[in-house]
Each structure stands twice: as structure tokens, then as C-alpha cells.
Amino acid sequence: MASPVNLSAAADEQFANENFEFAMETYTELAASDDPKAYYQLGVMHYKGLGVKADELQALVWFSLAAAHQYQNANELVEKLTTQMDPSHLEGLEILVQRAKLNAVKQPLFKQNRPQLNQGGLATKIEFGDYESLEAVELELNLTDEYSNFGLGYVGSEDPLQGFDGDNSLGTNEGIFNGFPFFLVAEYDVGIDGSVRNISALQSGGSTAAGVRDLSLNTMPIPTFEGVPVHFFSRAYMGIAGYNKYRIRNEYRFFYRNVKDLVEKYRQADSAEGRYNLAMALMYFPWVEREAGAVGEALASSAQDGYPLAMYEYGAKLYREQQDPGQAIGWIYKAAAKGVTAAQYRLGRMLIDSPWVVSDEGKALFWLGEAASDGHIAAQLKQADLKLFAGDSQHIDVVGAVELLSGIAAKQMENPEYHYLKAMTHFKMQPREMPKTLLHIRRAIDLGHDLNWDVSEWEDLLMGWTGEGYITTEEWD
């Protein structure tokens, strides 16, 4: 590893030669060691748009870090930028500064845990039976008031976005969603049995519980790679999100008008965030007029300009559509290294589930841990799973798995996977607690049956523990 002095000299040379992409990468590496010059140079590059889209707020963040060391004229630049900028843009500046510093410190760890591509498999596609993609599968839905108050504790995301840019631009609380139809765009995992798991709301409005429940009951075509079942992920567009233009215009004019106004607003926005929001609006509402390839172009442009959410969305789109798995994984990694929780979870899963990535339990645990620390429930579940069943014994941590599951217990009581993992913690703990093991495995099996999961392995476990499966926990000696 190069010394800080050598790294600094290399960064300066790259900067002088206008090799800004590599200069930024090297200065970012130096920033991990709290280097004021690196902070300052990153501020210069963001201010002038060298190797990155010009962004005064990001420049201010880096100059603020340099100013804390009294480096050169950083204090003057901070004062100048602060005076010039709209006060509303300065809200939360201190949080952004601390986040940038923490992220810089973590960069060496991010780099160390970058996934390695399985080059030999990149040309092979995942197949979905007779379908080209999982998004082409027609979902079986039965949206009635029966589930209007059904609470699913295992939905992967706690806080669905209320607007593409967080400003509730869709007007989803204006009263148009007082009853059905609701609006829901959700991302979900597909297990090797075709079951729908870890549903995460990306955009929602109204009473979505029935939609989430119906989505969870679907069984998808099993994704296979060279004939072997593999995990995958997909998206569902439900409620109004699945309606065509004419029905929305005729029956939900308020919603139709809001969407049209929103898209026009984002078309006029000359920023990475604006292009990201435009792409998401076009993705969520396929009836909105657009040129062919507009979603991908807007996401690619925003991602290339350094907008973290666009990096994830562009990578996820490329991955789901299998356009370029290598590039897809690269963008998801970049988003994860920028702190995007969904990208960190997805990267952790890929490091154990993706046929296009070299499997690595240690790296998977790292990224799942990053997502889990931000409250991502699906990441906590998968992290617990690895701590119980990792192939490498150095990653086994039953106590750690118990702690993870305890932290999410209140919201996971209807999740079969949670009860299965709880059963295995009681089975693996010393002393072993078989009554609790049996209670949880039976609960896992019952809930799994309700959701059309393949629970045969769990049933085999129960049979092995109890003989014929009829013994009660009180009878266990």
C-alpha cells in the first residue's frame, strides 16, 4: 500500500494532468486519513466540476472539512459559499459534513469489500421459465376490503418514499387514496422456490396492506442459472400504478394532473437529482409520454454525475433486465459505497446469491452489516442467517444472530423466515432449548404454508427432531 505522501504526490500528478477521475479516487482515499489537503482538493473539484458534476453544496461540505484544519483559504471559501447560497440549501449542512467524513473514513473498507465478478458467467443469462423477465409475469391479485387492515411485519422497508425527491410531490395524502385503488411500487426478492419475499415499498399511497398481502401470496417462475435455481429480485406496480393512461385520466384526474405536472417539473430541472426524479417518474408511470430509452438515459446521466440514488437505480435496472450484469454490479457497488442502504443490502445478497459474483461470506456480512445498521430488516435477517449457517466457521456467531433477531422481533412475528431462524438459534445455543426450537419451527412451517413457500426442508427437520412430528414440546425430555 502506498504511503500517504506517495498517494498525495500521485493525486497531485493526476490532477495536474487533468486525469480527474483517478485524481478524485486518490484524493478520496487520502480523505479517509483526515487529510485536509484531500478535503480541499475534493472541494475544488466539486466546485469547478472537474471529474464530477459541479455542485456547490458538495464543495461546501468538503471545504468545511478542510476549514476545520485551518487549511489554506478554506475558511474564506466556506464563508463565501455560505453567503451566496440559498439558505434552504444549507439546512442539515452539519449532518452532511459529518456524513461525508464518516463515509471517507469507510472508503478503504468499501474498497476492500468490493465484489469480484465471475467473469466466466457474465455472458450467461438467468432464465424465468417461459417469461423473459419476472416483471412480465401477470400477478394474481384479489384486492378486496378483506385485507384492508392487514399488517405485514416483514415488509422490507419501514418508510416508503412520499415523493420521488421526498417532498410528497404526488399529493398522496390529498384524499384521493381514502379507499381502493391504492398506489404501490414495490421491490421484492424471489427465493429459489419462486416465493415472493422481503417486499419493500419504493413509492406508495393509500391503504397498501391488501396489495402487499396479495403480492406476498404469488409464486413466481423459479429463476435458474444453467438449470440451477438462484435468487433474484424484481418490481411490482400495483393499484393505480398498474392502470393505463385513459383510466387514470378519466377516473383520477387529480392524480393524473399531479403526475403530469411533476414530470414536467423534472423535465425542466437541470440537475442530477432532477434527472433521477424524471427517470423514476417515467419508470413508475409507463403511460407518460417519453422517447424510447428515456428512463435508462436519465438514470445513466444522473449516475455519471454522481447522484447516489441514481447509481443504485441504474445498476438495479441493468441487473433486472440483464443488459450488462458486470456494469450493473459496478453501479450498485458505487451506490453502496455512497451509503445507499438498499444498494448495500442488494450487494450483500449478491455476494452469496448471484451467479455473476464470486461468493464471499465475509464481504457479504460486511455489506449486510452496513445496511442492517441503518435499520434494513431484510439485511438483519440475512445477516443472522449467515451468522448461523456460514460455510466458513469463522463467521459463525450464534449470539450475534440472537441479538439481531431480538432487535426486530416485534415486527417479524408473521414472517416464516424469522421463526425458522429463531428456531435454529435455540437449537444451536448451549444449552440447547428444544421446546422453543419446536415452537418456532412449527410456527415457521404454518406461516410458510400460508404464503405458498416450499417448507419441505423445515418439515424434514421437524420430523427428524420428533420422529413423526406429533410429540408436544412439554413431552420433550
C-alpha positions in Angstrom: 0.0 0.0 0.0 1.4 3.4 -1.0 2.3 5.8 1.8 0.1 9.0 2.3 3.0 11.1 0.9 3.2 9.0 -2.2 -0.5 8.9 -2.6 -0.7 12.7 -2.3 2.0 13.1 -4.9 0.2 10.7 -7.2 -3.1 12.5 -6.7 -1.5 15.9 -7.5 0.1 14.5 -10.6 -3.2 13.1 -11.8 -4.9 16.4 -11.1 -2.2 18.3 -13.0 -2.5 16.0 -16.0 -6.3 16.5 -15.9 -6.9 12.9 -15.1 -9.7 14.0 -12.8 -11.5 10.6 -12.4 -8.4 9.0 -10.9 -7.4 12.1 -9.0 -10.8 12.1 -7.3 -10.4 8.5 -6.4 -7.0 9.1 -4.9 -8.0 12.2 -3.0 -11.0 10.3 -1.6 -8.6 7.6 -0.4 -6.5 10.2 1.3 -9.6 11.8 2.9 -10.0 8.5 4.8 -7.0 9.6 6.9 -8.5 13.0 7.7 -6.1 14.7 5.2 -7.0 18.5 4.9 -5.4 18.9 1.5 -7.5 16.0 0.2 -10.6 17.6 1.6 -9.7 20.9 0.0 -9.0 19.4 -3.4 -12.3 17.5 -3.4 -14.0 20.8 -2.7 -12.2 22.4 -5.7 -13.2 19.5 -8.0 -16.9 19.7 -6.9 -16.9 23.5 -7.2 -15.4 23.6 -10.7 -16.9 20.4 -12.0 -13.7 18.6 -12.5 -14.3 14.9 -13.0 -17.8 15.3 -11.4 -20.8 17.5 -12.0 -20.3 20.9 -10.4 -22.1 21.0 -7.1 -21.7 24.0 -4.7 -23.3 22.2 -1.8 -20.9 19.2 -2.0 -18.0 21.7 -2.5 -19.1 23.5 0.7 -19.1 20.1 2.6 -15.5 19.4 1.6 -14.3 22.9 2.2 -15.9 22.8 5.6 -13.9 19.7 6.5 -10.7 21.4 5.2 -11.6 24.6 7.2 -11.7 22.6 10.4 -8.0 22.1 9.9 -7.5 25.8 9.0 -6.2 24.7 5.7 -5.2 27.5 3.3 -8.2 29.7 2.5 -10.8 27.1 3.2 -12.5 29.3 5.9 -12.9 32.1 3.4 -14.4 29.8 0.8 -16.9 28.4 3.3 -17.9 31.9 4.2 -18.3 33.0 0.6 -20.3 29.9 -0.4 -22.5 30.2 2.6 -23.3 33.8 1.8 -24.0 33.1 -1.8 -26.2 30.0 -1.4 -29.9 29.8 -0.8 -30.4 29.4 3.0 -32.8 26.5 2.3 -30.0 24.6 0.7 -27.9 24.9 3.8 -30.3 23.1 6.1 -28.7 20.0 7.5 -25.2 21.1 6.4 -23.6 19.9 9.6 -25.1 16.4 9.1 -23.8 16.3 5.5 -20.3 17.3 6.7 -20.3 14.6 9.4 -21.7 12.0 6.9 -19.0 12.9 4.3 -16.3 12.5 6.9 -17.6 9.1 8.1 -18.0 7.9 4.5 -14.5 9.0 3.7 -13.2 7.0 6.7 -15.0 3.9 5.5 -13.7 4.1 1.9 -10.8 1.7 2.4 -13.2 -0.8 3.9 -15.6 -0.3 1.0 -12.7 -0.9 -1.5 -11.5 -3.9 0.4 -15.0 -5.5 0.2 -15.7 -4.7 -3.4 -17.3 -7.7 -5.1 -15.2 -9.8 -7.6 -17.1 -10.6 -10.8 -17.5 -14.1 -12.0 -16.1 -13.3 -15.5 -16.9 -16.7 -16.9 -20.6 -16.4 -16.1 -21.4 -12.9 -17.2 -22.4 -13.9 -20.7 -25.0 -16.4 -19.4 -28.5 -15.2 -18.5 -30.8 -16.2 -15.7 -34.0 -17.8 -17.1 -37.6 -17.5 -15.8 -39.4 -20.4 -17.4 -41.4 -19.1 -20.3 -41.0 -15.5 -19.3 -38.4 -13.0 -20.5 -38.4 -11.3 -17.1 -40.2 -11.5 -13.8 -41.8 -8.1 -14.4 -43.6 -9.7 -17.4 -45.4 -12.2 -15.1 -49.0 -11.3 -14.5 -49.6 -11.2 -10.8 -52.5 -12.9 -9.2 -54.4 -10.3 -7.2 -57.6 -10.3 -5.2 -57.8 -6.7 -3.9 -60.8 -6.6 -1.6 -61.5 -5.0 1.7 -60.8 -8.3 3.3 -57.2 -7.3 3.9 -57.7 -3.6 4.3 -56.2 -3.6 7.8 -53.8 -6.5 7.4 -50.4 -5.6 8.8 -47.4 -7.4 7.3 -44.5 -7.1 9.7 -41.9 -8.5 7.3 -42.2 -5.7 4.6 -38.5 -4.8 4.0 -38.8 -1.0 4.2 -40.2 1.0 7.1 -40.6 4.3 5.3 -41.8 4.3 1.7 -40.9 7.5 -0.2 -43.7 10.0 -0.3 -42.4 11.8 -3.4 -39.5 10.9 -5.7 -37.4 13.7 -4.0 -39.0 13.3 -0.6 -41.4 16.3 -1.0 -44.7 14.4 -1.3 -45.0 15.8 -4.8 -47.6 13.2 -5.8 -50.1 14.6 -3.3 -50.6 11.1 -2.0 -52.1 12.5 1.2 -54.6 14.7 -0.5 -57.5 12.4 -0.1 -57.6 10.5 -3.4 -56.4 7.3 -1.7 -59.0 7.2 1.0 -60.0 3.7 -0.3 -59.1 1.4 -3.1 -57.5 1.6 -5.5 -54.2 2.4 -3.7 -50.8 3.1 -5.3 -47.8 0.9 -4.8 -44.5 0.3 -6.4 -42.5 -2.4 -4.6 -39.2 -4.2 -4.9 -39.1 -7.8 -3.7 -36.8 -10.8 -3.5 -37.6 -14.1 -5.3 -36.5 -17.2 -3.4 -35.2 -20.3 -5.1 -38.7 -21.8 -4.6 -40.2 -18.9 -6.5 -41.7 -17.3 -3.4 -42.0 -13.5 -3.0 -40.1 -12.3 0.0 -38.8 -9.1 1.6 -41.3 -6.7 0.0 -40.0 -3.1 0.1 -42.3 -0.2 -0.8 -40.5 2.3 -3.1 -43.4 4.6 -3.7 -46.9 4.2 -2.1 -50.1 5.9 -1.3 -53.4 4.9 0.3 -54.1 1.6 2.0 -51.4 -0.7 0.6 -51.7 -3.6 3.0 -54.0 -5.6 0.8 -51.7 -5.1 -2.2 -48.7 -6.2 -0.1 -50.6 -9.2 1.1 -51.7 -10.3 -2.4 -48.1 -9.8 -3.7 -46.7 -12.0 -1.0 -49.1 -14.8 -1.9 -47.8 -15.0 -5.5 -45.4 -17.7 -6.7 -43.1 -16.6 -9.4 -41.4 -18.7 -12.1 -38.2 -20.1 -10.4 -35.1 -18.2 -11.6 -32.5 -20.6 -12.9 -28.9 -20.2 -14.0 -27.7 -23.1 -16.1 -30.6 -25.1 -14.8 -29.8 -24.4 -11.1 -32.3 -22.3 -9.0 -31.0 -18.9 -7.9 -32.2 -15.9 -6.1 -33.3 -12.8 -8.0 -35.2 -9.6 -7.4 -38.0 -7.8 -9.2 -40.5 -5.0 -9.0 -44.3 -4.9 -8.9 -46.6 -2.0 -10.0 -49.9 -2.3 -8.2 -53.2 -0.4 -7.7 -53.2 2.9 -9.8 -49.6 2.2 -10.7 -50.9 -0.6 -12.9 -53.7 1.4 -14.6 -53.4 2.8 -18.1 -53.4 6.5 -19.1 -57.1 6.6 -20.1 -58.4 5.1 -16.9 -56.3 7.3 -14.7 -57.3 10.4 -16.7 -61.0 9.6 -16.6 -61.3 8.3 -13.0 -58.5 10.0 -11.1 -58.0 13.4 -12.6 -56.3 14.9 -9.6 -53.7 12.2 -9.5 -53.3 12.4 -13.3 -52.7 16.1 -13.2 -50.2 15.9 -10.4 -48.2 13.3 -12.2 -48.2 15.3 -15.4 -47.1 18.5 -13.5 -44.5 16.5 -11.7 -42.9 15.0 -14.8 -42.9 18.4 -16.5 -41.2 19.9 -13.5 -38.5 17.3 -13.6 -38.0 17.7 -17.4 -37.1 21.3 -16.7 -34.7 20.5 -13.9 -31.1 20.8 -15.0 -29.5 18.7 -12.2 -28.5 15.2 -11.4 -31.3 15.0 -8.8 -33.9 16.3 -11.4 -32.9 13.7 -14.0 -33.1 10.9 -11.3 -36.6 12.1 -10.4 -37.6 12.3 -14.0 -36.4 8.7 -14.6 -38.3 7.4 -11.5 -41.5 9.2 -12.6 -41.2 7.7 -16.1 -40.5 4.2 -14.6 -43.4 4.4 -12.2 -45.9 5.7 -14.8 -45.3 3.9 -18.2 -48.3 5.8 -19.7 -46.4 9.1 -19.5 -45.1 10.1 -23.0 -41.4 9.7 -23.5 -38.8 8.8 -26.1 -37.5 5.2 -26.3 -34.8 4.6 -23.7 -35.6 7.8 -21.8 -35.5 6.1 -18.4 -32.1 4.5 -18.9 -30.6 7.6 -20.4 -31.8 9.8 -17.5 -30.6 7.4 -14.9 -27.2 6.9 -16.6 -26.7 10.7 -16.9 -27.6 11.2 -13.2 -25.4 8.3 -12.1 -22.5 9.5 -14.1 -22.9 12.9 -12.4 -22.5 11.3 -9.1 -26.1 11.1 -7.7 -26.1 8.0 -5.4 -29.7 7.0 -5.7 -29.4 7.1 -9.5 -26.3 4.9 -9.2 -28.4 2.2 -7.5 -31.5 2.5 -9.7 -29.4 2.4 -12.9 -27.5 -0.6 -11.6 -30.6 -2.4 -10.4 -32.3 -1.7 -13.8 -29.4 -3.1 -15.7 -29.3 -6.1 -13.4 -33.0 -6.9 -13.5 -33.1 -6.6 -17.3 -29.8 -8.5 -17.6 -28.4 -5.9 -20.1 -24.9 -5.8 -18.6 -24.5 -7.6 -15.3 -20.9 -6.5 -14.8 -21.7 -2.8 -15.2 -24.9 -3.3 -13.1 -22.9 -4.7 -10.2 -20.3 -1.9 -10.6 -23.0 0.8 -10.2 -24.7 -0.9 -7.3 -21.2 -1.1 -5.6 -20.7 2.6 -6.2 -24.1 3.4 -4.7 -23.4 1.1 -1.7 -20.1 2.9 -1.1 -22.0 6.2 -1.2 -24.2 4.9 1.7 -27.3 3.9 -0.2 -28.9 1.3 2.2 -30.8 -0.6 -0.5 -27.6 -0.9 -2.5 -25.7 -2.2 0.5 -28.4 -4.9 1.1 -28.5 -5.9 -2.6 -24.7 -6.1 -2.8 -24.6 -8.3 0.4 -27.2 -10.6 -1.2 -25.3 -10.8 -4.5 -22.1 -11.8 -2.7 -23.8 -15.0 -1.7 -26.7 -15.4 -4.2 -25.6 -14.0 -7.6 -24.1 -16.3 -10.2 -22.3 -13.3 -11.7 -20.4 -12.6 -8.4 -17.7 -14.7 -6.8 -19.3 -15.8 -3.5 -17.7 -14.3 -0.4 -19.4 -14.7 3.0 -17.0 -12.2 4.7 -17.8 -9.4 2.2 -21.5 -10.3 2.3 -21.5 -9.9 6.1 -19.8 -6.5 5.8 -22.4 -5.0 3.4 -25.3 -6.6 5.1 -24.0 -5.2 8.3 -23.8 -1.7 6.8 -27.5 -2.0 5.7 -28.6 -3.6 9.0 -27.0 -0.7 11.0 -29.4 1.6 9.1 -32.4 -0.5 10.1 -32.8 -2.6 7.0 -34.8 -5.5 8.3 -34.2 -7.9 5.3 -30.4 -7.2 5.8 -30.7 -8.1 9.5 -32.5 -11.3 8.7 -29.9 -12.4 6.1 -27.0 -11.3 8.4 -28.5 -13.5 11.1 -28.9 -16.4 8.6 -25.2 -16.1 7.7 -24.1 -16.0 11.3 -25.9 -19.3 11.9 -25.1 -21.2 8.7 -21.9 -19.7 7.2 -19.8 -22.3 5.4 -16.7 -20.7 7.0 -16.7 -21.4 10.7 -15.0 -18.0 11.5 -18.3 -16.3 10.5 -20.5 -18.4 12.9 -21.8 -16.2 15.7 -24.9 -17.6 17.3 -25.0 -14.9 20.0 -24.8 -12.2 17.3 -27.7 -13.9 15.4 -29.8 -13.9 18.6 -29.1 -10.2 19.1 -30.1 -9.3 15.5 -33.3 -11.3 15.7 -34.2 -9.8 19.1 -34.0 -6.3 17.7 -36.6 -7.0 15.0 -38.9 -9.4 16.9 -41.8 -7.1 17.3 -42.2 -6.5 13.6 -41.4 -10.0 12.4 -44.0 -12.2 14.1 -45.7 -13.0 10.8 -42.5 -13.8 8.9 -41.8 -17.5 8.4 -38.1 -16.9 7.9 -37.8 -15.1 11.3 -39.4 -18.1 13.1 -37.1 -20.5 11.3 -34.0 -18.5 12.3 -35.3 -18.2 15.9 -35.8 -22.0 16.0 -32.2 -22.5 14.9 -30.8 -20.1 17.5 -32.5 -22.1 20.2 -31.2 -25.3 18.6 -27.6 -24.1 18.3 -27.3 -22.3 21.6 -25.7 -24.1 24.6 -27.6 -25.3 26.5 -30.0 -26.3 23.7 -33.6 -25.3 24.2 -35.7 -27.8 22.2 -39.2 -26.8 23.4 -38.6 -23.3 22.0 -36.9 -24.8 18.9 -40.0 -26.8 18.2 -42.5 -24.0 18.8 -40.7 -21.7 16.4 -40.1 -24.3 13.6 -43.8 -25.3 13.7 -44.8 -21.6 13.5 -42.4 -21.1 10.6 -44.0 -24.1 8.8 -47.5 -22.9 9.4 -46.8 -19.4 8.2 -44.8 -20.7 5.2 -47.7 -22.8 4.1 -50.0 -19.7 4.2 -47.6 -17.9 1.9 -47.0 -20.8 -0.5 -43.4 -21.2 0.4 -41.6 -24.5 0.0 -41.1 -25.6 3.6 -40.2 -29.2 3.0 -36.7 -28.8 4.5 -38.2 -27.4 7.6 -40.7 -30.2 7.8 -37.8 -32.7 7.4 -36.0 -31.0 10.3 -39.2 -31.3 12.5 -39.6 -34.9 11.5 -36.0 -35.7 12.5 -36.4 -34.0 15.8 -39.7 -35.5 16.8 -39.9 -38.8 15.0 -43.4 -38.5 13.4 -43.8 -34.8 14.2 -46.6 -35.4 16.8 -44.7 -35.0 20.1 -45.5 -31.9 22.1 -42.9 -29.5 23.5 -44.0 -30.4 27.0 -43.1 -34.1 26.3 -39.6 -33.3 25.1 -37.0 -34.7 27.6 
